[in-house]
Amino acid sequence: MENNPRTTYSYGNPRQDAVFVDSVSQWVEDPETKRYAWDPYVKGSQVGGLPDHPAAVLLSLAPIPRPTEGGVREQATVR
């Protein structure tokens, strides 16, 4: 991601429901933000679930601006 932060993520399940996300990604280094994002999952996970570790990896995903008919770029809407 250092040279090109544009990333694509995908998810699918046996029913063929699929989600694709194109984004600009960056590593989150701030311990407070990482804990804020991680704590709800740790508290709700089963034994053997997510690790309760402040060094856990966290990515920040931002939508990629998309071109419009006039060629002006606008921010994509996240829903």
PDB file with SEQRES, HELIX, SHEET and CRYST1 records, atoms N, CA, C and O in Angstrom:
SEQRES   1 A   79  MET GLU ASN ASN PRO ARG THR THR TYR SER TYR GLY ASN          
SEQRES   2 A   79  PRO ARG GLN ASP ALA VAL PHE VAL ASP SER VAL SER GLN          
SEQRES   3 A   79  TRP VAL GLU ASP PRO GLU THR LYS ARG TYR ALA TRP ASP          
SEQRES   4 A   79  PRO TYR VAL LYS GLY SER GLN VAL GLY GLY LEU PRO ASP          
SEQRES   5 A   79  HIS PRO ALA ALA VAL LEU LEU SER LEU ALA PRO ILE PRO          
SEQRES   6 A   79  ARG PRO THR GLU GLY GLY VAL ARG GLU GLN ALA THR VAL          
SEQRES   7 A   79  ARG                                                          
HELIX    1 AA1 PRO A   31  GLY A   44  1                                  14    
SHEET    1 AA1 3 ARG A   6  GLY A  12  0                                        
SHEET    2 AA1 3 ALA A  18  TRP A  27 -1                                        
SHEET    3 AA1 3 LEU A  59  PRO A  63 -1                                        
CRYST1    1.000    1.000    1.000  90.00  90.00  90.00 P 1           1          
ATOM      1  N   MET A   1       0.818  -1.192   0.000  1.00  0.00           N  
ATOM      2  CA  MET A   1       0.000   0.000   0.000  1.00  0.00           C  
ATOM      3  C   MET A   1       0.862   1.257   0.000  1.00  0.00           C  
ATOM      4  O   MET A   1       0.373   2.347  -0.295  1.00  0.00           O  
ATOM      5  N   GLU A   2       2.103   1.114   0.319  1.00  0.00           N  
ATOM      6  CA  GLU A   2       2.968   2.284   0.351  1.00  0.00           C  
ATOM      7  C   GLU A   2       3.066   2.947  -1.019  1.00  0.00           C  
ATOM      8  O   GLU A   2       3.029   4.173  -1.118  1.00  0.00           O  
ATOM      9  N   ASN A   3       3.190   2.153  -2.066  1.00  0.00           N  
ATOM     10  CA  ASN A   3       3.322   2.702  -3.417  1.00  0.00           C  
ATOM     11  C   ASN A   3       1.991   2.946  -4.108  1.00  0.00           C  
ATOM     12  O   ASN A   3       1.897   3.811  -4.979  1.00  0.00           O  
ATOM     13  N   ASN A   4       0.968   2.201  -3.735  1.00  0.00           N  
ATOM     14  CA  ASN A   4      -0.350   2.361  -4.349  1.00  0.00           C  
ATOM     15  C   ASN A   4      -1.425   1.997  -3.325  1.00  0.00           C  
ATOM     16  O   ASN A   4      -1.688   0.813  -3.114  1.00  0.00           O  
ATOM     17  N   PRO A   5      -2.048   2.979  -2.690  1.00  0.00           N  
ATOM     18  CA  PRO A   5      -3.027   2.695  -1.639  1.00  0.00           C  
ATOM     19  C   PRO A   5      -4.403   2.270  -2.155  1.00  0.00           C  
ATOM     20  O   PRO A   5      -5.284   1.963  -1.352  1.00  0.00           O  
ATOM     21  N   ARG A   6      -4.610   2.243  -3.478  1.00  0.00           N  
ATOM     22  CA  ARG A   6      -5.907   1.814  -4.011  1.00  0.00           C  
ATOM     23  C   ARG A   6      -6.013   0.299  -3.892  1.00  0.00           C  
ATOM     24  O   ARG A   6      -5.156  -0.438  -4.380  1.00  0.00           O  
ATOM     25  N   THR A   7      -7.071  -0.151  -3.238  1.00  0.00           N  
ATOM     26  CA  THR A   7      -7.246  -1.571  -2.958  1.00  0.00           C  
ATOM     27  C   THR A   7      -8.654  -2.013  -3.330  1.00  0.00           C  
ATOM     28  O   THR A   7      -9.566  -1.194  -3.445  1.00  0.00           O  
ATOM     29  N   THR A   8      -8.817  -3.313  -3.516  1.00  0.00           N  
ATOM     30  CA  THR A   8     -10.123  -3.916  -3.780  1.00  0.00           C  
ATOM     31  C   THR A   8     -10.308  -5.070  -2.814  1.00  0.00           C  
ATOM     32  O   THR A   8      -9.415  -5.898  -2.637  1.00  0.00           O  
ATOM     33  N   TYR A   9     -11.468  -5.117  -2.194  1.00  0.00           N  
ATOM     34  CA  TYR A   9     -11.818  -6.187  -1.272  1.00  0.00           C  
ATOM     35  C   TYR A   9     -13.088  -6.847  -1.781  1.00  0.00           C  
ATOM     36  O   TYR A   9     -13.929  -6.197  -2.402  1.00  0.00           O  
ATOM     37  N   SER A  10     -13.224  -8.147  -1.514  1.00  0.00           N  
ATOM     38  CA  SER A  10     -14.442  -8.834  -1.929  1.00  0.00           C  
ATOM     39  C   SER A  10     -14.862  -9.824  -0.856  1.00  0.00           C  
ATOM     40  O   SER A  10     -14.045 -10.306  -0.071  1.00  0.00           O  
ATOM     41  N   TYR A  11     -16.155 -10.113  -0.844  1.00  0.00           N  
ATOM     42  CA  TYR A  11     -16.729 -11.084   0.080  1.00  0.00           C  
ATOM     43  C   TYR A  11     -17.827 -11.820  -0.664  1.00  0.00           C  
ATOM     44  O   TYR A  11     -18.604 -11.210  -1.398  1.00  0.00           O  
ATOM     45  N   GLY A  12     -17.891 -13.098  -0.481  1.00  0.00           N  
ATOM     46  CA  GLY A  12     -18.969 -13.884  -1.083  1.00  0.00           C  
ATOM     47  C   GLY A  12     -19.360 -15.005  -0.141  1.00  0.00           C  
ATOM     48  O   GLY A  12     -18.595 -15.388   0.744  1.00  0.00           O  
ATOM     49  N   ASN A  13     -20.564 -15.528  -0.341  1.00  0.00           N  
ATOM     50  CA  ASN A  13     -21.001 -16.664   0.461  1.00  0.00           C  
ATOM     51  C   ASN A  13     -21.641 -17.702  -0.456  1.00  0.00           C  
ATOM     52  O   ASN A  13     -21.806 -17.435  -1.646  1.00  0.00           O  
ATOM     53  N   PRO A  14     -22.005 -18.876   0.057  1.00  0.00           N  
ATOM     54  CA  PRO A  14     -22.544 -19.939  -0.794  1.00  0.00           C  
ATOM     55  C   PRO A  14     -23.815 -19.563  -1.572  1.00  0.00           C  
ATOM     56  O   PRO A  14     -24.104 -20.175  -2.600  1.00  0.00           O  
ATOM     57  N   ARG A  15     -24.562 -18.587  -1.107  1.00  0.00           N  
ATOM     58  CA  ARG A  15     -25.771 -18.180  -1.835  1.00  0.00           C  
ATOM     59  C   ARG A  15     -25.448 -17.256  -3.005  1.00  0.00           C  
ATOM     60  O   ARG A  15     -26.351 -16.777  -3.691  1.00  0.00           O  
ATOM     61  N   GLN A  16     -24.170 -17.008  -3.230  1.00  0.00           N  
ATOM     62  CA  GLN A  16     -23.692 -16.155  -4.316  1.00  0.00           C  
ATOM     63  C   GLN A  16     -23.963 -14.674  -4.095  1.00  0.00           C  
ATOM     64  O   GLN A  16     -23.937 -13.883  -5.038  1.00  0.00           O  
ATOM     65  N   ASP A  17     -24.221 -14.307  -2.859  1.00  0.00           N  
ATOM     66  CA  ASP A  17     -24.266 -12.885  -2.541  1.00  0.00           C  
ATOM     67  C   ASP A  17     -22.820 -12.410  -2.485  1.00  0.00           C  
ATOM     68  O   ASP A  17     -21.978 -13.046  -1.851  1.00  0.00           O  
ATOM     69  N   ALA A  18     -22.538 -11.316  -3.135  1.00  0.00           N  
ATOM     70  CA  ALA A  18     -21.156 -10.843  -3.175  1.00  0.00           C  
ATOM     71  C   ALA A  18     -21.100  -9.335  -2.949  1.00  0.00           C  
ATOM     72  O   ALA A  18     -22.014  -8.597  -3.318  1.00  0.00           O  
ATOM     73  N   VAL A  19     -20.018  -8.907  -2.341  1.00  0.00           N  
ATOM     74  CA  VAL A  19     -19.765  -7.489  -2.122  1.00  0.00           C  
ATOM     75  C   VAL A  19     -18.342  -7.208  -2.597  1.00  0.00           C  
ATOM     76  O   VAL A  19     -17.417  -7.960  -2.291  1.00  0.00           O  
ATOM     77  N   PHE A  20     -18.178  -6.124  -3.343  1.00  0.00           N  
ATOM     78  CA  PHE A  20     -16.865  -5.693  -3.801  1.00  0.00           C  
ATOM     79  C   PHE A  20     -16.674  -4.242  -3.374  1.00  0.00           C  
ATOM     80  O   PHE A  20     -17.574  -3.419  -3.545  1.00  0.00           O  
ATOM     81  N   VAL A  21     -15.519  -3.929  -2.825  1.00  0.00           N  
ATOM     82  CA  VAL A  21     -15.235  -2.587  -2.349  1.00  0.00           C  
ATOM     83  C   VAL A  21     -13.928  -2.113  -2.973  1.00  0.00           C  
ATOM     84  O   VAL A  21     -12.882  -2.734  -2.783  1.00  0.00           O  
ATOM     85  N   ASP A  22     -13.988  -1.018  -3.714  1.00  0.00           N  
ATOM     86  CA  ASP A  22     -12.790  -0.351  -4.213  1.00  0.00           C  
ATOM     87  C   ASP A  22     -12.547   0.841  -3.303  1.00  0.00           C  
ATOM     88  O   ASP A  22     -13.452   1.644  -3.076  1.00  0.00           O  
ATOM     89  N   SER A  23     -11.337   0.963  -2.784  1.00  0.00           N  
ATOM     90  CA  SER A  23     -11.090   2.021  -1.809  1.00  0.00           C  
ATOM     91  C   SER A  23      -9.637   2.475  -1.841  1.00  0.00           C  
ATOM     92  O   SER A  23      -8.785   1.887  -2.506  1.00  0.00           O  
ATOM     93  N   VAL A  24      -9.397   3.533  -1.101  1.00  0.00           N  
ATOM     94  CA  VAL A  24      -8.039   3.971  -0.799  1.00  0.00           C  
ATOM     95  C   VAL A  24      -7.808   3.549   0.650  1.00  0.00           C  
ATOM     96  O   VAL A  24      -8.516   3.993   1.555  1.00  0.00           O  
ATOM     97  N   SER A  25      -6.822   2.697   0.860  1.00  0.00           N  
ATOM     98  CA  SER A  25      -6.589   2.124   2.191  1.00  0.00           C  
ATOM     99  C   SER A  25      -5.316   2.673   2.808  1.00  0.00           C  
ATOM    100  O   SER A  25      -4.364   3.032   2.115  1.00  0.00           O  
ATOM    101  N   GLN A  26      -5.329   2.725   4.122  1.00  0.00           N  
ATOM    102  CA  GLN A  26      -4.113   3.098   4.850  1.00  0.00           C  
ATOM    103  C   GLN A  26      -4.118   2.390   6.194  1.00  0.00           C  
ATOM    104  O   GLN A  26      -5.174   2.130   6.770  1.00  0.00           O  
ATOM    105  N   TRP A  27      -2.920   2.079   6.687  1.00  0.00           N  
ATOM    106  CA  TRP A  27      -2.794   1.470   7.990  1.00  0.00           C  
ATOM    107  C   TRP A  27      -3.150   2.489   9.065  1.00  0.00           C  
ATOM    108  O   TRP A  27      -2.769   3.656   8.973  1.00  0.00           O  
ATOM    109  N   VAL A  28      -3.872   2.052  10.068  1.00  0.00           N  
ATOM    110  CA  VAL A  28      -4.174   2.911  11.223  1.00  0.00           C  
ATOM    111  C   VAL A  28      -3.096   2.634  12.267  1.00  0.00           C  
ATOM    112  O   VAL A  28      -2.926   1.497  12.707  1.00  0.00           O  
ATOM    113  N   GLU A  29      -2.387   3.656  12.650  1.00  0.00           N  
ATOM    114  CA  GLU A  29      -1.279   3.517  13.606  1.00  0.00           C  
ATOM    115  C   GLU A  29      -1.645   4.004  15.002  1.00  0.00           C  
ATOM    116  O   GLU A  29      -1.004   3.609  15.976  1.00  0.00           O  
ATOM    117  N   ASP A  30      -2.665   4.856  15.120  1.00  0.00           N  
ATOM    118  CA  ASP A  30      -3.049   5.463  16.391  1.00  0.00           C  
ATOM    119  C   ASP A  30      -3.639   4.409  17.329  1.00  0.00           C  
ATOM    120  O   ASP A  30      -4.687   3.845  17.014  1.00  0.00           O  
ATOM    121  N   PRO A  31      -3.002   4.121  18.477  1.00  0.00           N  
ATOM    122  CA  PRO A  31      -3.493   3.095  19.404  1.00  0.00           C  
ATOM    123  C   PRO A  31      -4.917   3.355  19.905  1.00  0.00           C  
ATOM    124  O   PRO A  31      -5.690   2.412  20.076  1.00  0.00           O  
ATOM    125  N   GLU A  32      -5.270   4.608  20.140  1.00  0.00           N  
ATOM    126  CA  GLU A  32      -6.610   4.926  20.633  1.00  0.00           C  
ATOM    127  C   GLU A  32      -7.679   4.571  19.593  1.00  0.00           C  
ATOM    128  O   GLU A  32      -8.716   4.009  19.942  1.00  0.00           O  
ATOM    129  N   THR A  33      -7.435   4.892  18.335  1.00  0.00           N  
ATOM    130  CA  THR A  33      -8.381   4.563  17.260  1.00  0.00           C  
ATOM    131  C   THR A  33      -8.476   3.057  17.068  1.00  0.00           C  
ATOM    132  O   THR A  33      -9.565   2.520  16.867  1.00  0.00           O  
ATOM    133  N   LYS A  34      -7.348   2.384  17.128  1.00  0.00           N  
ATOM    134  CA  LYS A  34      -7.347   0.931  16.980  1.00  0.00           C  
ATOM    135  C   LYS A  34      -8.170   0.270  18.080  1.00  0.00           C  
ATOM    136  O   LYS A  34      -8.962  -0.635  17.814  1.00  0.00           O  
ATOM    137  N   ARG A  35      -7.980   0.722  19.306  1.00  0.00           N  
ATOM    138  CA  ARG A  35      -8.739   0.134  20.419  1.00  0.00           C  
ATOM    139  C   ARG A  35     -10.232   0.441  20.279  1.00  0.00           C  
ATOM    140  O   ARG A  35     -11.067  -0.426  20.536  1.00  0.00           O  
ATOM    141  N   TYR A  36     -10.574   1.669  19.871  1.00  0.00           N  
ATOM    142  CA  TYR A  36     -11.969   2.060  19.671  1.00  0.00           C  
ATOM    143  C   TYR A  36     -12.652   1.141  18.649  1.00  0.00           C  
ATOM    144  O   TYR A  36     -13.800   0.739  18.837  1.00  0.00           O  
ATOM    145  N   ALA A  37     -11.943   0.817  17.580  1.00  0.00           N  
ATOM    146  CA  ALA A  37     -12.511  -0.045  16.543  1.00  0.00           C  
ATOM    147  C   ALA A  37     -12.508  -1.514  16.957  1.00  0.00           C  
ATOM    148  O   ALA A  37     -13.411  -2.259  16.579  1.00  0.00           O  
ATOM    149  N   TRP A  38     -11.527  -1.933  17.712  1.00  0.00           N  
ATOM    150  CA  TRP A  38     -11.332  -3.348  18.022  1.00  0.00           C  
ATOM    151  C   TRP A  38     -12.143  -3.815  19.224  1.00  0.00           C  
ATOM    152  O   TRP A  38     -12.621  -4.949  19.224  1.00  0.00           O  
ATOM    153  N   ASP A  39     -12.316  -2.984  20.244  1.00  0.00           N  
ATOM    154  CA  ASP A  39     -12.961  -3.393  21.493  1.00  0.00           C  
ATOM    155  C   ASP A  39     -14.345  -4.020  21.324  1.00  0.00           C  
ATOM    156  O   ASP A  39     -14.604  -5.053  21.942  1.00  0.00           O  
ATOM    157  N   PRO A  40     -15.252  -3.448  20.514  1.00  0.00           N  
ATOM    158  CA  PRO A  40     -16.571  -4.089  20.391  1.00  0.00           C  
ATOM    159  C   PRO A  40     -16.496  -5.525  19.873  1.00  0.00           C  
ATOM    160  O   PRO A  40     -17.308  -6.361  20.269  1.00  0.00           O  
ATOM    161  N   TYR A  41     -15.553  -5.819  19.008  1.00  0.00           N  
ATOM    162  CA  TYR A  41     -15.413  -7.178  18.480  1.00  0.00           C  
ATOM    163  C   TYR A  41     -14.823  -8.121  19.516  1.00  0.00           C  
ATOM    164  O   TYR A  41     -15.244  -9.273  19.628  1.00  0.00           O  
ATOM    165  N   VAL A  42     -13.857  -7.635  20.266  1.00  0.00           N  
ATOM    166  CA  VAL A  42     -13.250  -8.461  21.307  1.00  0.00           C  
ATOM    167  C   VAL A  42     -14.284  -8.799  22.369  1.00  0.00           C  
ATOM    168  O   VAL A  42     -14.364  -9.946  22.807  1.00  0.00           O  
ATOM    169  N   LYS A  43     -15.066  -7.832  22.784  1.00  0.00           N  
ATOM    170  CA  LYS A  43     -16.073  -8.056  23.829  1.00  0.00           C  
ATOM    171  C   LYS A  43     -17.179  -8.988  23.369  1.00  0.00           C  
ATOM    172  O   LYS A  43     -17.774  -9.683  24.193  1.00  0.00           O  
ATOM    173  N   GLY A  44     -17.470  -9.023  22.084  1.00  0.00           N  
ATOM    174  CA  GLY A  44     -18.554  -9.861  21.573  1.00  0.00           C  
ATOM    175  C   GLY A  44     -18.107 -11.180  20.990  1.00  0.00           C  
ATOM    176  O   GLY A  44     -18.949 -11.976  20.576  1.00  0.00           O  
ATOM    177  N   SER A  45     -16.796 -11.447  20.940  1.00  0.00           N  
ATOM    178  CA  SER A  45     -16.326 -12.667  20.289  1.00  0.00           C  
ATOM    179  C   SER A  45     -16.370 -13.856  21.233  1.00  0.00           C  
ATOM    180  O   SER A  45     -16.347 -13.703  22.454  1.00  0.00           O  
ATOM    181  N   GLN A  46     -16.433 -15.036  20.645  1.00  0.00           N  
ATOM    182  CA  GLN A  46     -16.410 -16.286  21.398  1.00  0.00           C  
ATOM    183  C   GLN A  46     -14.963 -16.616  21.760  1.00  0.00           C  
ATOM    184  O   GLN A  46     -14.032 -15.972  21.277  1.00  0.00           O  
ATOM    185  N   VAL A  47     -14.785 -17.619  22.609  1.00  0.00           N  
ATOM    186  CA  VAL A  47     -13.438 -18.096  22.923  1.00  0.00           C  
ATOM    187  C   VAL A  47     -12.778 -18.502  21.609  1.00  0.00           C  
ATOM    188  O   VAL A  47     -13.386 -19.176  20.778  1.00  0.00           O  
ATOM    189  N   GLY A  48     -11.553 -18.092  21.436  1.00  0.00           N  
ATOM    190  CA  GLY A  48     -10.861 -18.386  20.182  1.00  0.00           C  
ATOM    191  C   GLY A  48     -11.187 -17.380  19.098  1.00  0.00           C  
ATOM    192  O   GLY A  48     -10.826 -17.573  17.937  1.00  0.00           O  
ATOM    193  N   GLY A  49     -11.866 -16.310  19.469  1.00  0.00           N  
ATOM    194  CA  GLY A  49     -12.241 -15.278  18.504  1.00  0.00           C  
ATOM    195  C   GLY A  49     -11.098 -14.323  18.259  1.00  0.00           C  
ATOM    196  O   GLY A  49      -9.948 -14.744  18.128  1.00  0.00           O  
ATOM    197  N   LEU A  50     -11.396 -13.066  18.195  1.00  0.00           N  
ATOM    198  CA  LEU A  50     -10.392 -12.052  17.871  1.00  0.00           C  
ATOM    199  C   LEU A  50      -9.455 -11.801  19.046  1.00  0.00           C  
ATOM    200  O   LEU A  50      -9.885 -11.823  20.199  1.00  0.00           O  
ATOM    201  N   PRO A  51      -8.196 -11.565  18.764  1.00  0.00           N  
ATOM    202  CA  PRO A  51      -7.239 -11.329  19.850  1.00  0.00           C  
ATOM    203  C   PRO A  51      -7.427  -9.947  20.477  1.00  0.00           C  
ATOM    204  O   PRO A  51      -7.696  -8.970  19.778  1.00  0.00           O  
ATOM    205  N   ASP A  52      -7.284  -9.879  21.788  1.00  0.00           N  
ATOM    206  CA  ASP A  52      -7.330  -8.599  22.486  1.00  0.00           C  
ATOM    207  C   ASP A  52      -5.897  -8.093  22.581  1.00  0.00           C  
ATOM    208  O   ASP A  52      -5.216  -8.303  23.584  1.00  0.00           O  
ATOM    209  N   HIS A  53      -5.454  -7.430  21.533  1.00  0.00           N  
ATOM    210  CA  HIS A  53      -4.063  -7.011  21.465  1.00  0.00           C  
ATOM    211  C   HIS A  53      -3.981  -5.614  20.872  1.00  0.00           C  
ATOM    212  O   HIS A  53      -4.503  -5.379  19.782  1.00  0.00           O  
ATOM    213  N   PRO A  54      -3.337  -4.684  21.564  1.00  0.00           N  
ATOM    214  CA  PRO A  54      -3.263  -3.307  21.055  1.00  0.00           C  
ATOM    215  C   PRO A  54      -2.483  -3.179  19.752  1.00  0.00           C  
ATOM    216  O   PRO A  54      -2.586  -2.154  19.078  1.00  0.00           O  
ATOM    217  N   ALA A  55      -1.708  -4.191  19.384  1.00  0.00           N  
ATOM    218  CA  ALA A  55      -0.944  -4.134  18.142  1.00  0.00           C  
ATOM    219  C   ALA A  55      -1.718  -4.753  16.979  1.00  0.00           C  
ATOM    220  O   ALA A  55      -1.171  -4.931  15.891  1.00  0.00           O  
ATOM    221  N   ALA A  56      -2.984  -5.078  17.208  1.00  0.00           N  
ATOM    222  CA  ALA A  56      -3.787  -5.665  16.140  1.00  0.00           C  
ATOM    223  C   ALA A  56      -3.785  -4.745  14.919  1.00  0.00           C  
ATOM    224  O   ALA A  56      -3.731  -3.521  15.046  1.00  0.00           O  
ATOM    225  N   VAL A  57      -3.844  -5.351  13.749  1.00  0.00           N  
ATOM    226  CA  VAL A  57      -3.786  -4.603  12.492  1.00  0.00           C  
ATOM    227  C   VAL A  57      -5.159  -4.017  12.178  1.00  0.00           C  
ATOM    228  O   VAL A  57      -6.177  -4.695  12.316  1.00  0.00           O  
ATOM    229  N   LEU A  58      -5.181  -2.763  11.759  1.00  0.00           N  
ATOM    230  CA  LEU A  58      -6.426  -2.099  11.391  1.00  0.00           C  
ATOM    231  C   LEU A  58      -6.183  -1.264  10.147  1.00  0.00           C  
ATOM    232  O   LEU A  58      -5.194  -0.536  10.056  1.00  0.00           O  
ATOM    233  N   LEU A  59      -7.093  -1.374   9.190  1.00  0.00           N  
ATOM    234  CA  LEU A  59      -7.026  -0.578   7.970  1.00  0.00           C  
ATOM    235  C   LEU A  59      -8.146   0.435   7.952  1.00  0.00           C  
ATOM    236  O   LEU A  59      -9.258   0.153   8.397  1.00  0.00           O  
ATOM    237  N   SER A  60      -7.852   1.604   7.441  1.00  0.00           N  
ATOM    238  CA  SER A  60      -8.863   2.626   7.209  1.00  0.00           C  
ATOM    239  C   SER A  60      -9.168   2.603   5.712  1.00  0.00           C  
ATOM    240  O   SER A  60      -8.257   2.680   4.887  1.00  0.00           O  
ATOM    241  N   LEU A  61     -10.457   2.498   5.363  1.00  0.00           N  
ATOM    242  CA  LEU A  61     -10.872   2.446   3.963  1.00  0.00           C  
ATOM    243  C   LEU A  61     -11.662   3.703   3.628  1.00  0.00           C  
ATOM    244  O   LEU A  61     -12.618   4.044   4.323  1.00  0.00           O  
ATOM    245  N   ALA A  62     -11.265   4.389   2.568  1.00  0.00           N  
ATOM    246  CA  ALA A  62     -11.975   5.581   2.102  1.00  0.00           C  
ATOM    247  C   ALA A  62     -12.449   5.318   0.681  1.00  0.00           C  
ATOM    248  O   ALA A  62     -11.722   4.713  -0.106  1.00  0.00           O  
ATOM    249  N   PRO A  63     -13.661   5.765   0.338  1.00  0.00           N  
ATOM    250  CA  PRO A  63     -14.154   5.555  -1.022  1.00  0.00           C  
ATOM    251  C   PRO A  63     -13.284   6.274  -2.050  1.00  0.00           C  
ATOM    252  O   PRO A  63     -12.715   7.329  -1.769  1.00  0.00           O  
ATOM    253  N   ILE A  64     -13.188   5.692  -3.236  1.00  0.00           N  
ATOM    254  CA  ILE A  64     -12.453   6.320  -4.329  1.00  0.00           C  
ATOM    255  C   ILE A  64     -13.384   7.303  -5.028  1.00  0.00           C  
ATOM    256  O   ILE A  64     -14.506   6.937  -5.378  1.00  0.00           O  
ATOM    257  N   PRO A  65     -12.946   8.541  -5.240  1.00  0.00           N  
ATOM    258  CA  PRO A  65     -13.781   9.488  -5.988  1.00  0.00           C  
ATOM    259  C   PRO A  65     -14.075   8.941  -7.384  1.00  0.00           C  
ATOM    260  O   PRO A  65     -13.215   8.306  -7.993  1.00  0.00           O  
ATOM    261  N   ARG A  66     -15.260   9.179  -7.883  1.00  0.00           N  
ATOM    262  CA  ARG A  66     -15.647   8.646  -9.195  1.00  0.00           C  
ATOM    263  C   ARG A  66     -15.910   9.778 -10.175  1.00  0.00           C  
ATOM    264  O   ARG A  66     -16.333  10.863  -9.773  1.00  0.00           O  
ATOM    265  N   PRO A  67     -15.665   9.535 -11.453  1.00  0.00           N  
ATOM    266  CA  PRO A  67     -15.930  10.583 -12.445  1.00  0.00           C  
ATOM    267  C   PRO A  67     -17.432  10.753 -12.667  1.00  0.00           C  
ATOM    268  O   PRO A  67     -18.197   9.799 -12.522  1.00  0.00           O  
ATOM    269  N   THR A  68     -17.845  11.948 -13.014  1.00  0.00           N  
ATOM    270  CA  THR A  68     -19.235  12.223 -13.354  1.00  0.00           C  
ATOM    271  C   THR A  68     -19.329  12.474 -14.854  1.00  0.00           C  
ATOM    272  O   THR A  68     -18.315  12.439 -15.550  1.00  0.00           O  
ATOM    273  N   GLU A  69     -20.515  12.722 -15.351  1.00  0.00           N  
ATOM    274  CA  GLU A  69     -20.709  12.950 -16.783  1.00  0.00           C  
ATOM    275  C   GLU A  69     -19.877  14.118 -17.292  1.00  0.00           C  
ATOM    276  O   GLU A  69     -19.345  14.049 -18.400  1.00  0.00           O  
ATOM    277  N   GLY A  70     -19.750  15.191 -16.514  1.00  0.00           N  
ATOM    278  CA  GLY A  70     -18.988  16.353 -16.929  1.00  0.00           C  
ATOM    279  C   GLY A  70     -17.499  16.214 -16.721  1.00  0.00           C  
ATOM    280  O   GLY A  70     -16.746  17.148 -16.994  1.00  0.00           O  
ATOM    281  N   GLY A  71     -17.060  15.059 -16.239  1.00  0.00           N  
ATOM    282  CA  GLY A  71     -15.643  14.840 -16.021  1.00  0.00           C  
ATOM    283  C   GLY A  71     -15.142  15.332 -14.678  1.00  0.00           C  
ATOM    284  O   GLY A  71     -13.973  15.139 -14.343  1.00  0.00           O  
ATOM    285  N   VAL A  72     -16.018  15.970 -13.900  1.00  0.00           N  
ATOM    286  CA  VAL A  72     -15.634  16.450 -12.580  1.00  0.00           C  
ATOM    287  C   VAL A  72     -15.723  15.273 -11.614  1.00  0.00           C  
ATOM    288  O   VAL A  72     -16.690  14.511 -11.631  1.00  0.00           O  
ATOM    289  N   ARG A  73     -14.706  15.137 -10.778  1.00  0.00           N  
ATOM    290  CA  ARG A  73     -14.716  14.011  -9.840  1.00  0.00           C  
ATOM    291  C   ARG A  73     -15.468  14.401  -8.574  1.00  0.00           C  
ATOM    292  O   ARG A  73     -15.346  15.519  -8.075  1.00  0.00           O  
ATOM    293  N   GLU A  74     -16.236  13.464  -8.076  1.00  0.00           N  
ATOM    294  CA  GLU A  74     -16.963  13.694  -6.821  1.00  0.00           C  
ATOM    295  C   GLU A  74     -16.711  12.524  -5.889  1.00  0.00           C  
ATOM    296  O   GLU A  74     -16.310  11.445  -6.326  1.00  0.00           O  
ATOM    297  N   GLN A  75     -16.943  12.737  -4.628  1.00  0.00           N  
ATOM    298  CA  GLN A  75     -16.750  11.679  -3.644  1.00  0.00           C  
ATOM    299  C   GLN A  75     -17.895  10.685  -3.751  1.00  0.00           C  
ATOM    300  O   GLN A  75     -19.060  11.078  -3.806  1.00  0.00           O  
ATOM    301  N   ALA A  76     -17.565   9.400  -3.783  1.00  0.00           N  
ATOM    302  CA  ALA A  76     -18.587   8.353  -3.812  1.00  0.00           C  
ATOM    303  C   ALA A  76     -19.341   8.350  -2.492  1.00  0.00           C  
ATOM    304  O   ALA A  76     -18.776   8.679  -1.449  1.00  0.00           O  
ATOM    305  N   THR A  77     -20.604   7.982  -2.534  1.00  0.00           N  
ATOM    306  CA  THR A  77     -21.432   7.919  -1.338  1.00  0.00           C  
ATOM    307  C   THR A  77     -21.344   6.536  -0.718  1.00  0.00           C  
ATOM    308  O   THR A  77     -21.530   5.532  -1.405  1.00  0.00           O  
ATOM    309  N   VAL A  78     -21.062   6.479   0.571  1.00  0.00           N  
ATOM    310  CA  VAL A  78     -21.023   5.217   1.284  1.00  0.00           C  
ATOM    311  C   VAL A  78     -22.374   5.029   1.941  1.00  0.00           C  
ATOM    312  O   VAL A  78     -22.851   5.907   2.660  1.00  0.00           O  
ATOM    313  N   ARG A  79     -22.982   3.898   1.696  1.00  0.00           N  
ATOM    314  CA  ARG A  79     -24.305   3.601   2.265  1.00  0.00           C  
ATOM    315  C   ARG A  79     -24.283   2.347   3.079  1.00  0.00           C  
ATOM    316  O   ARG A  79     -25.310   1.951   3.630  1.00  0.00           O  
TER     317      ARG A  79                                                      
END                                                                             
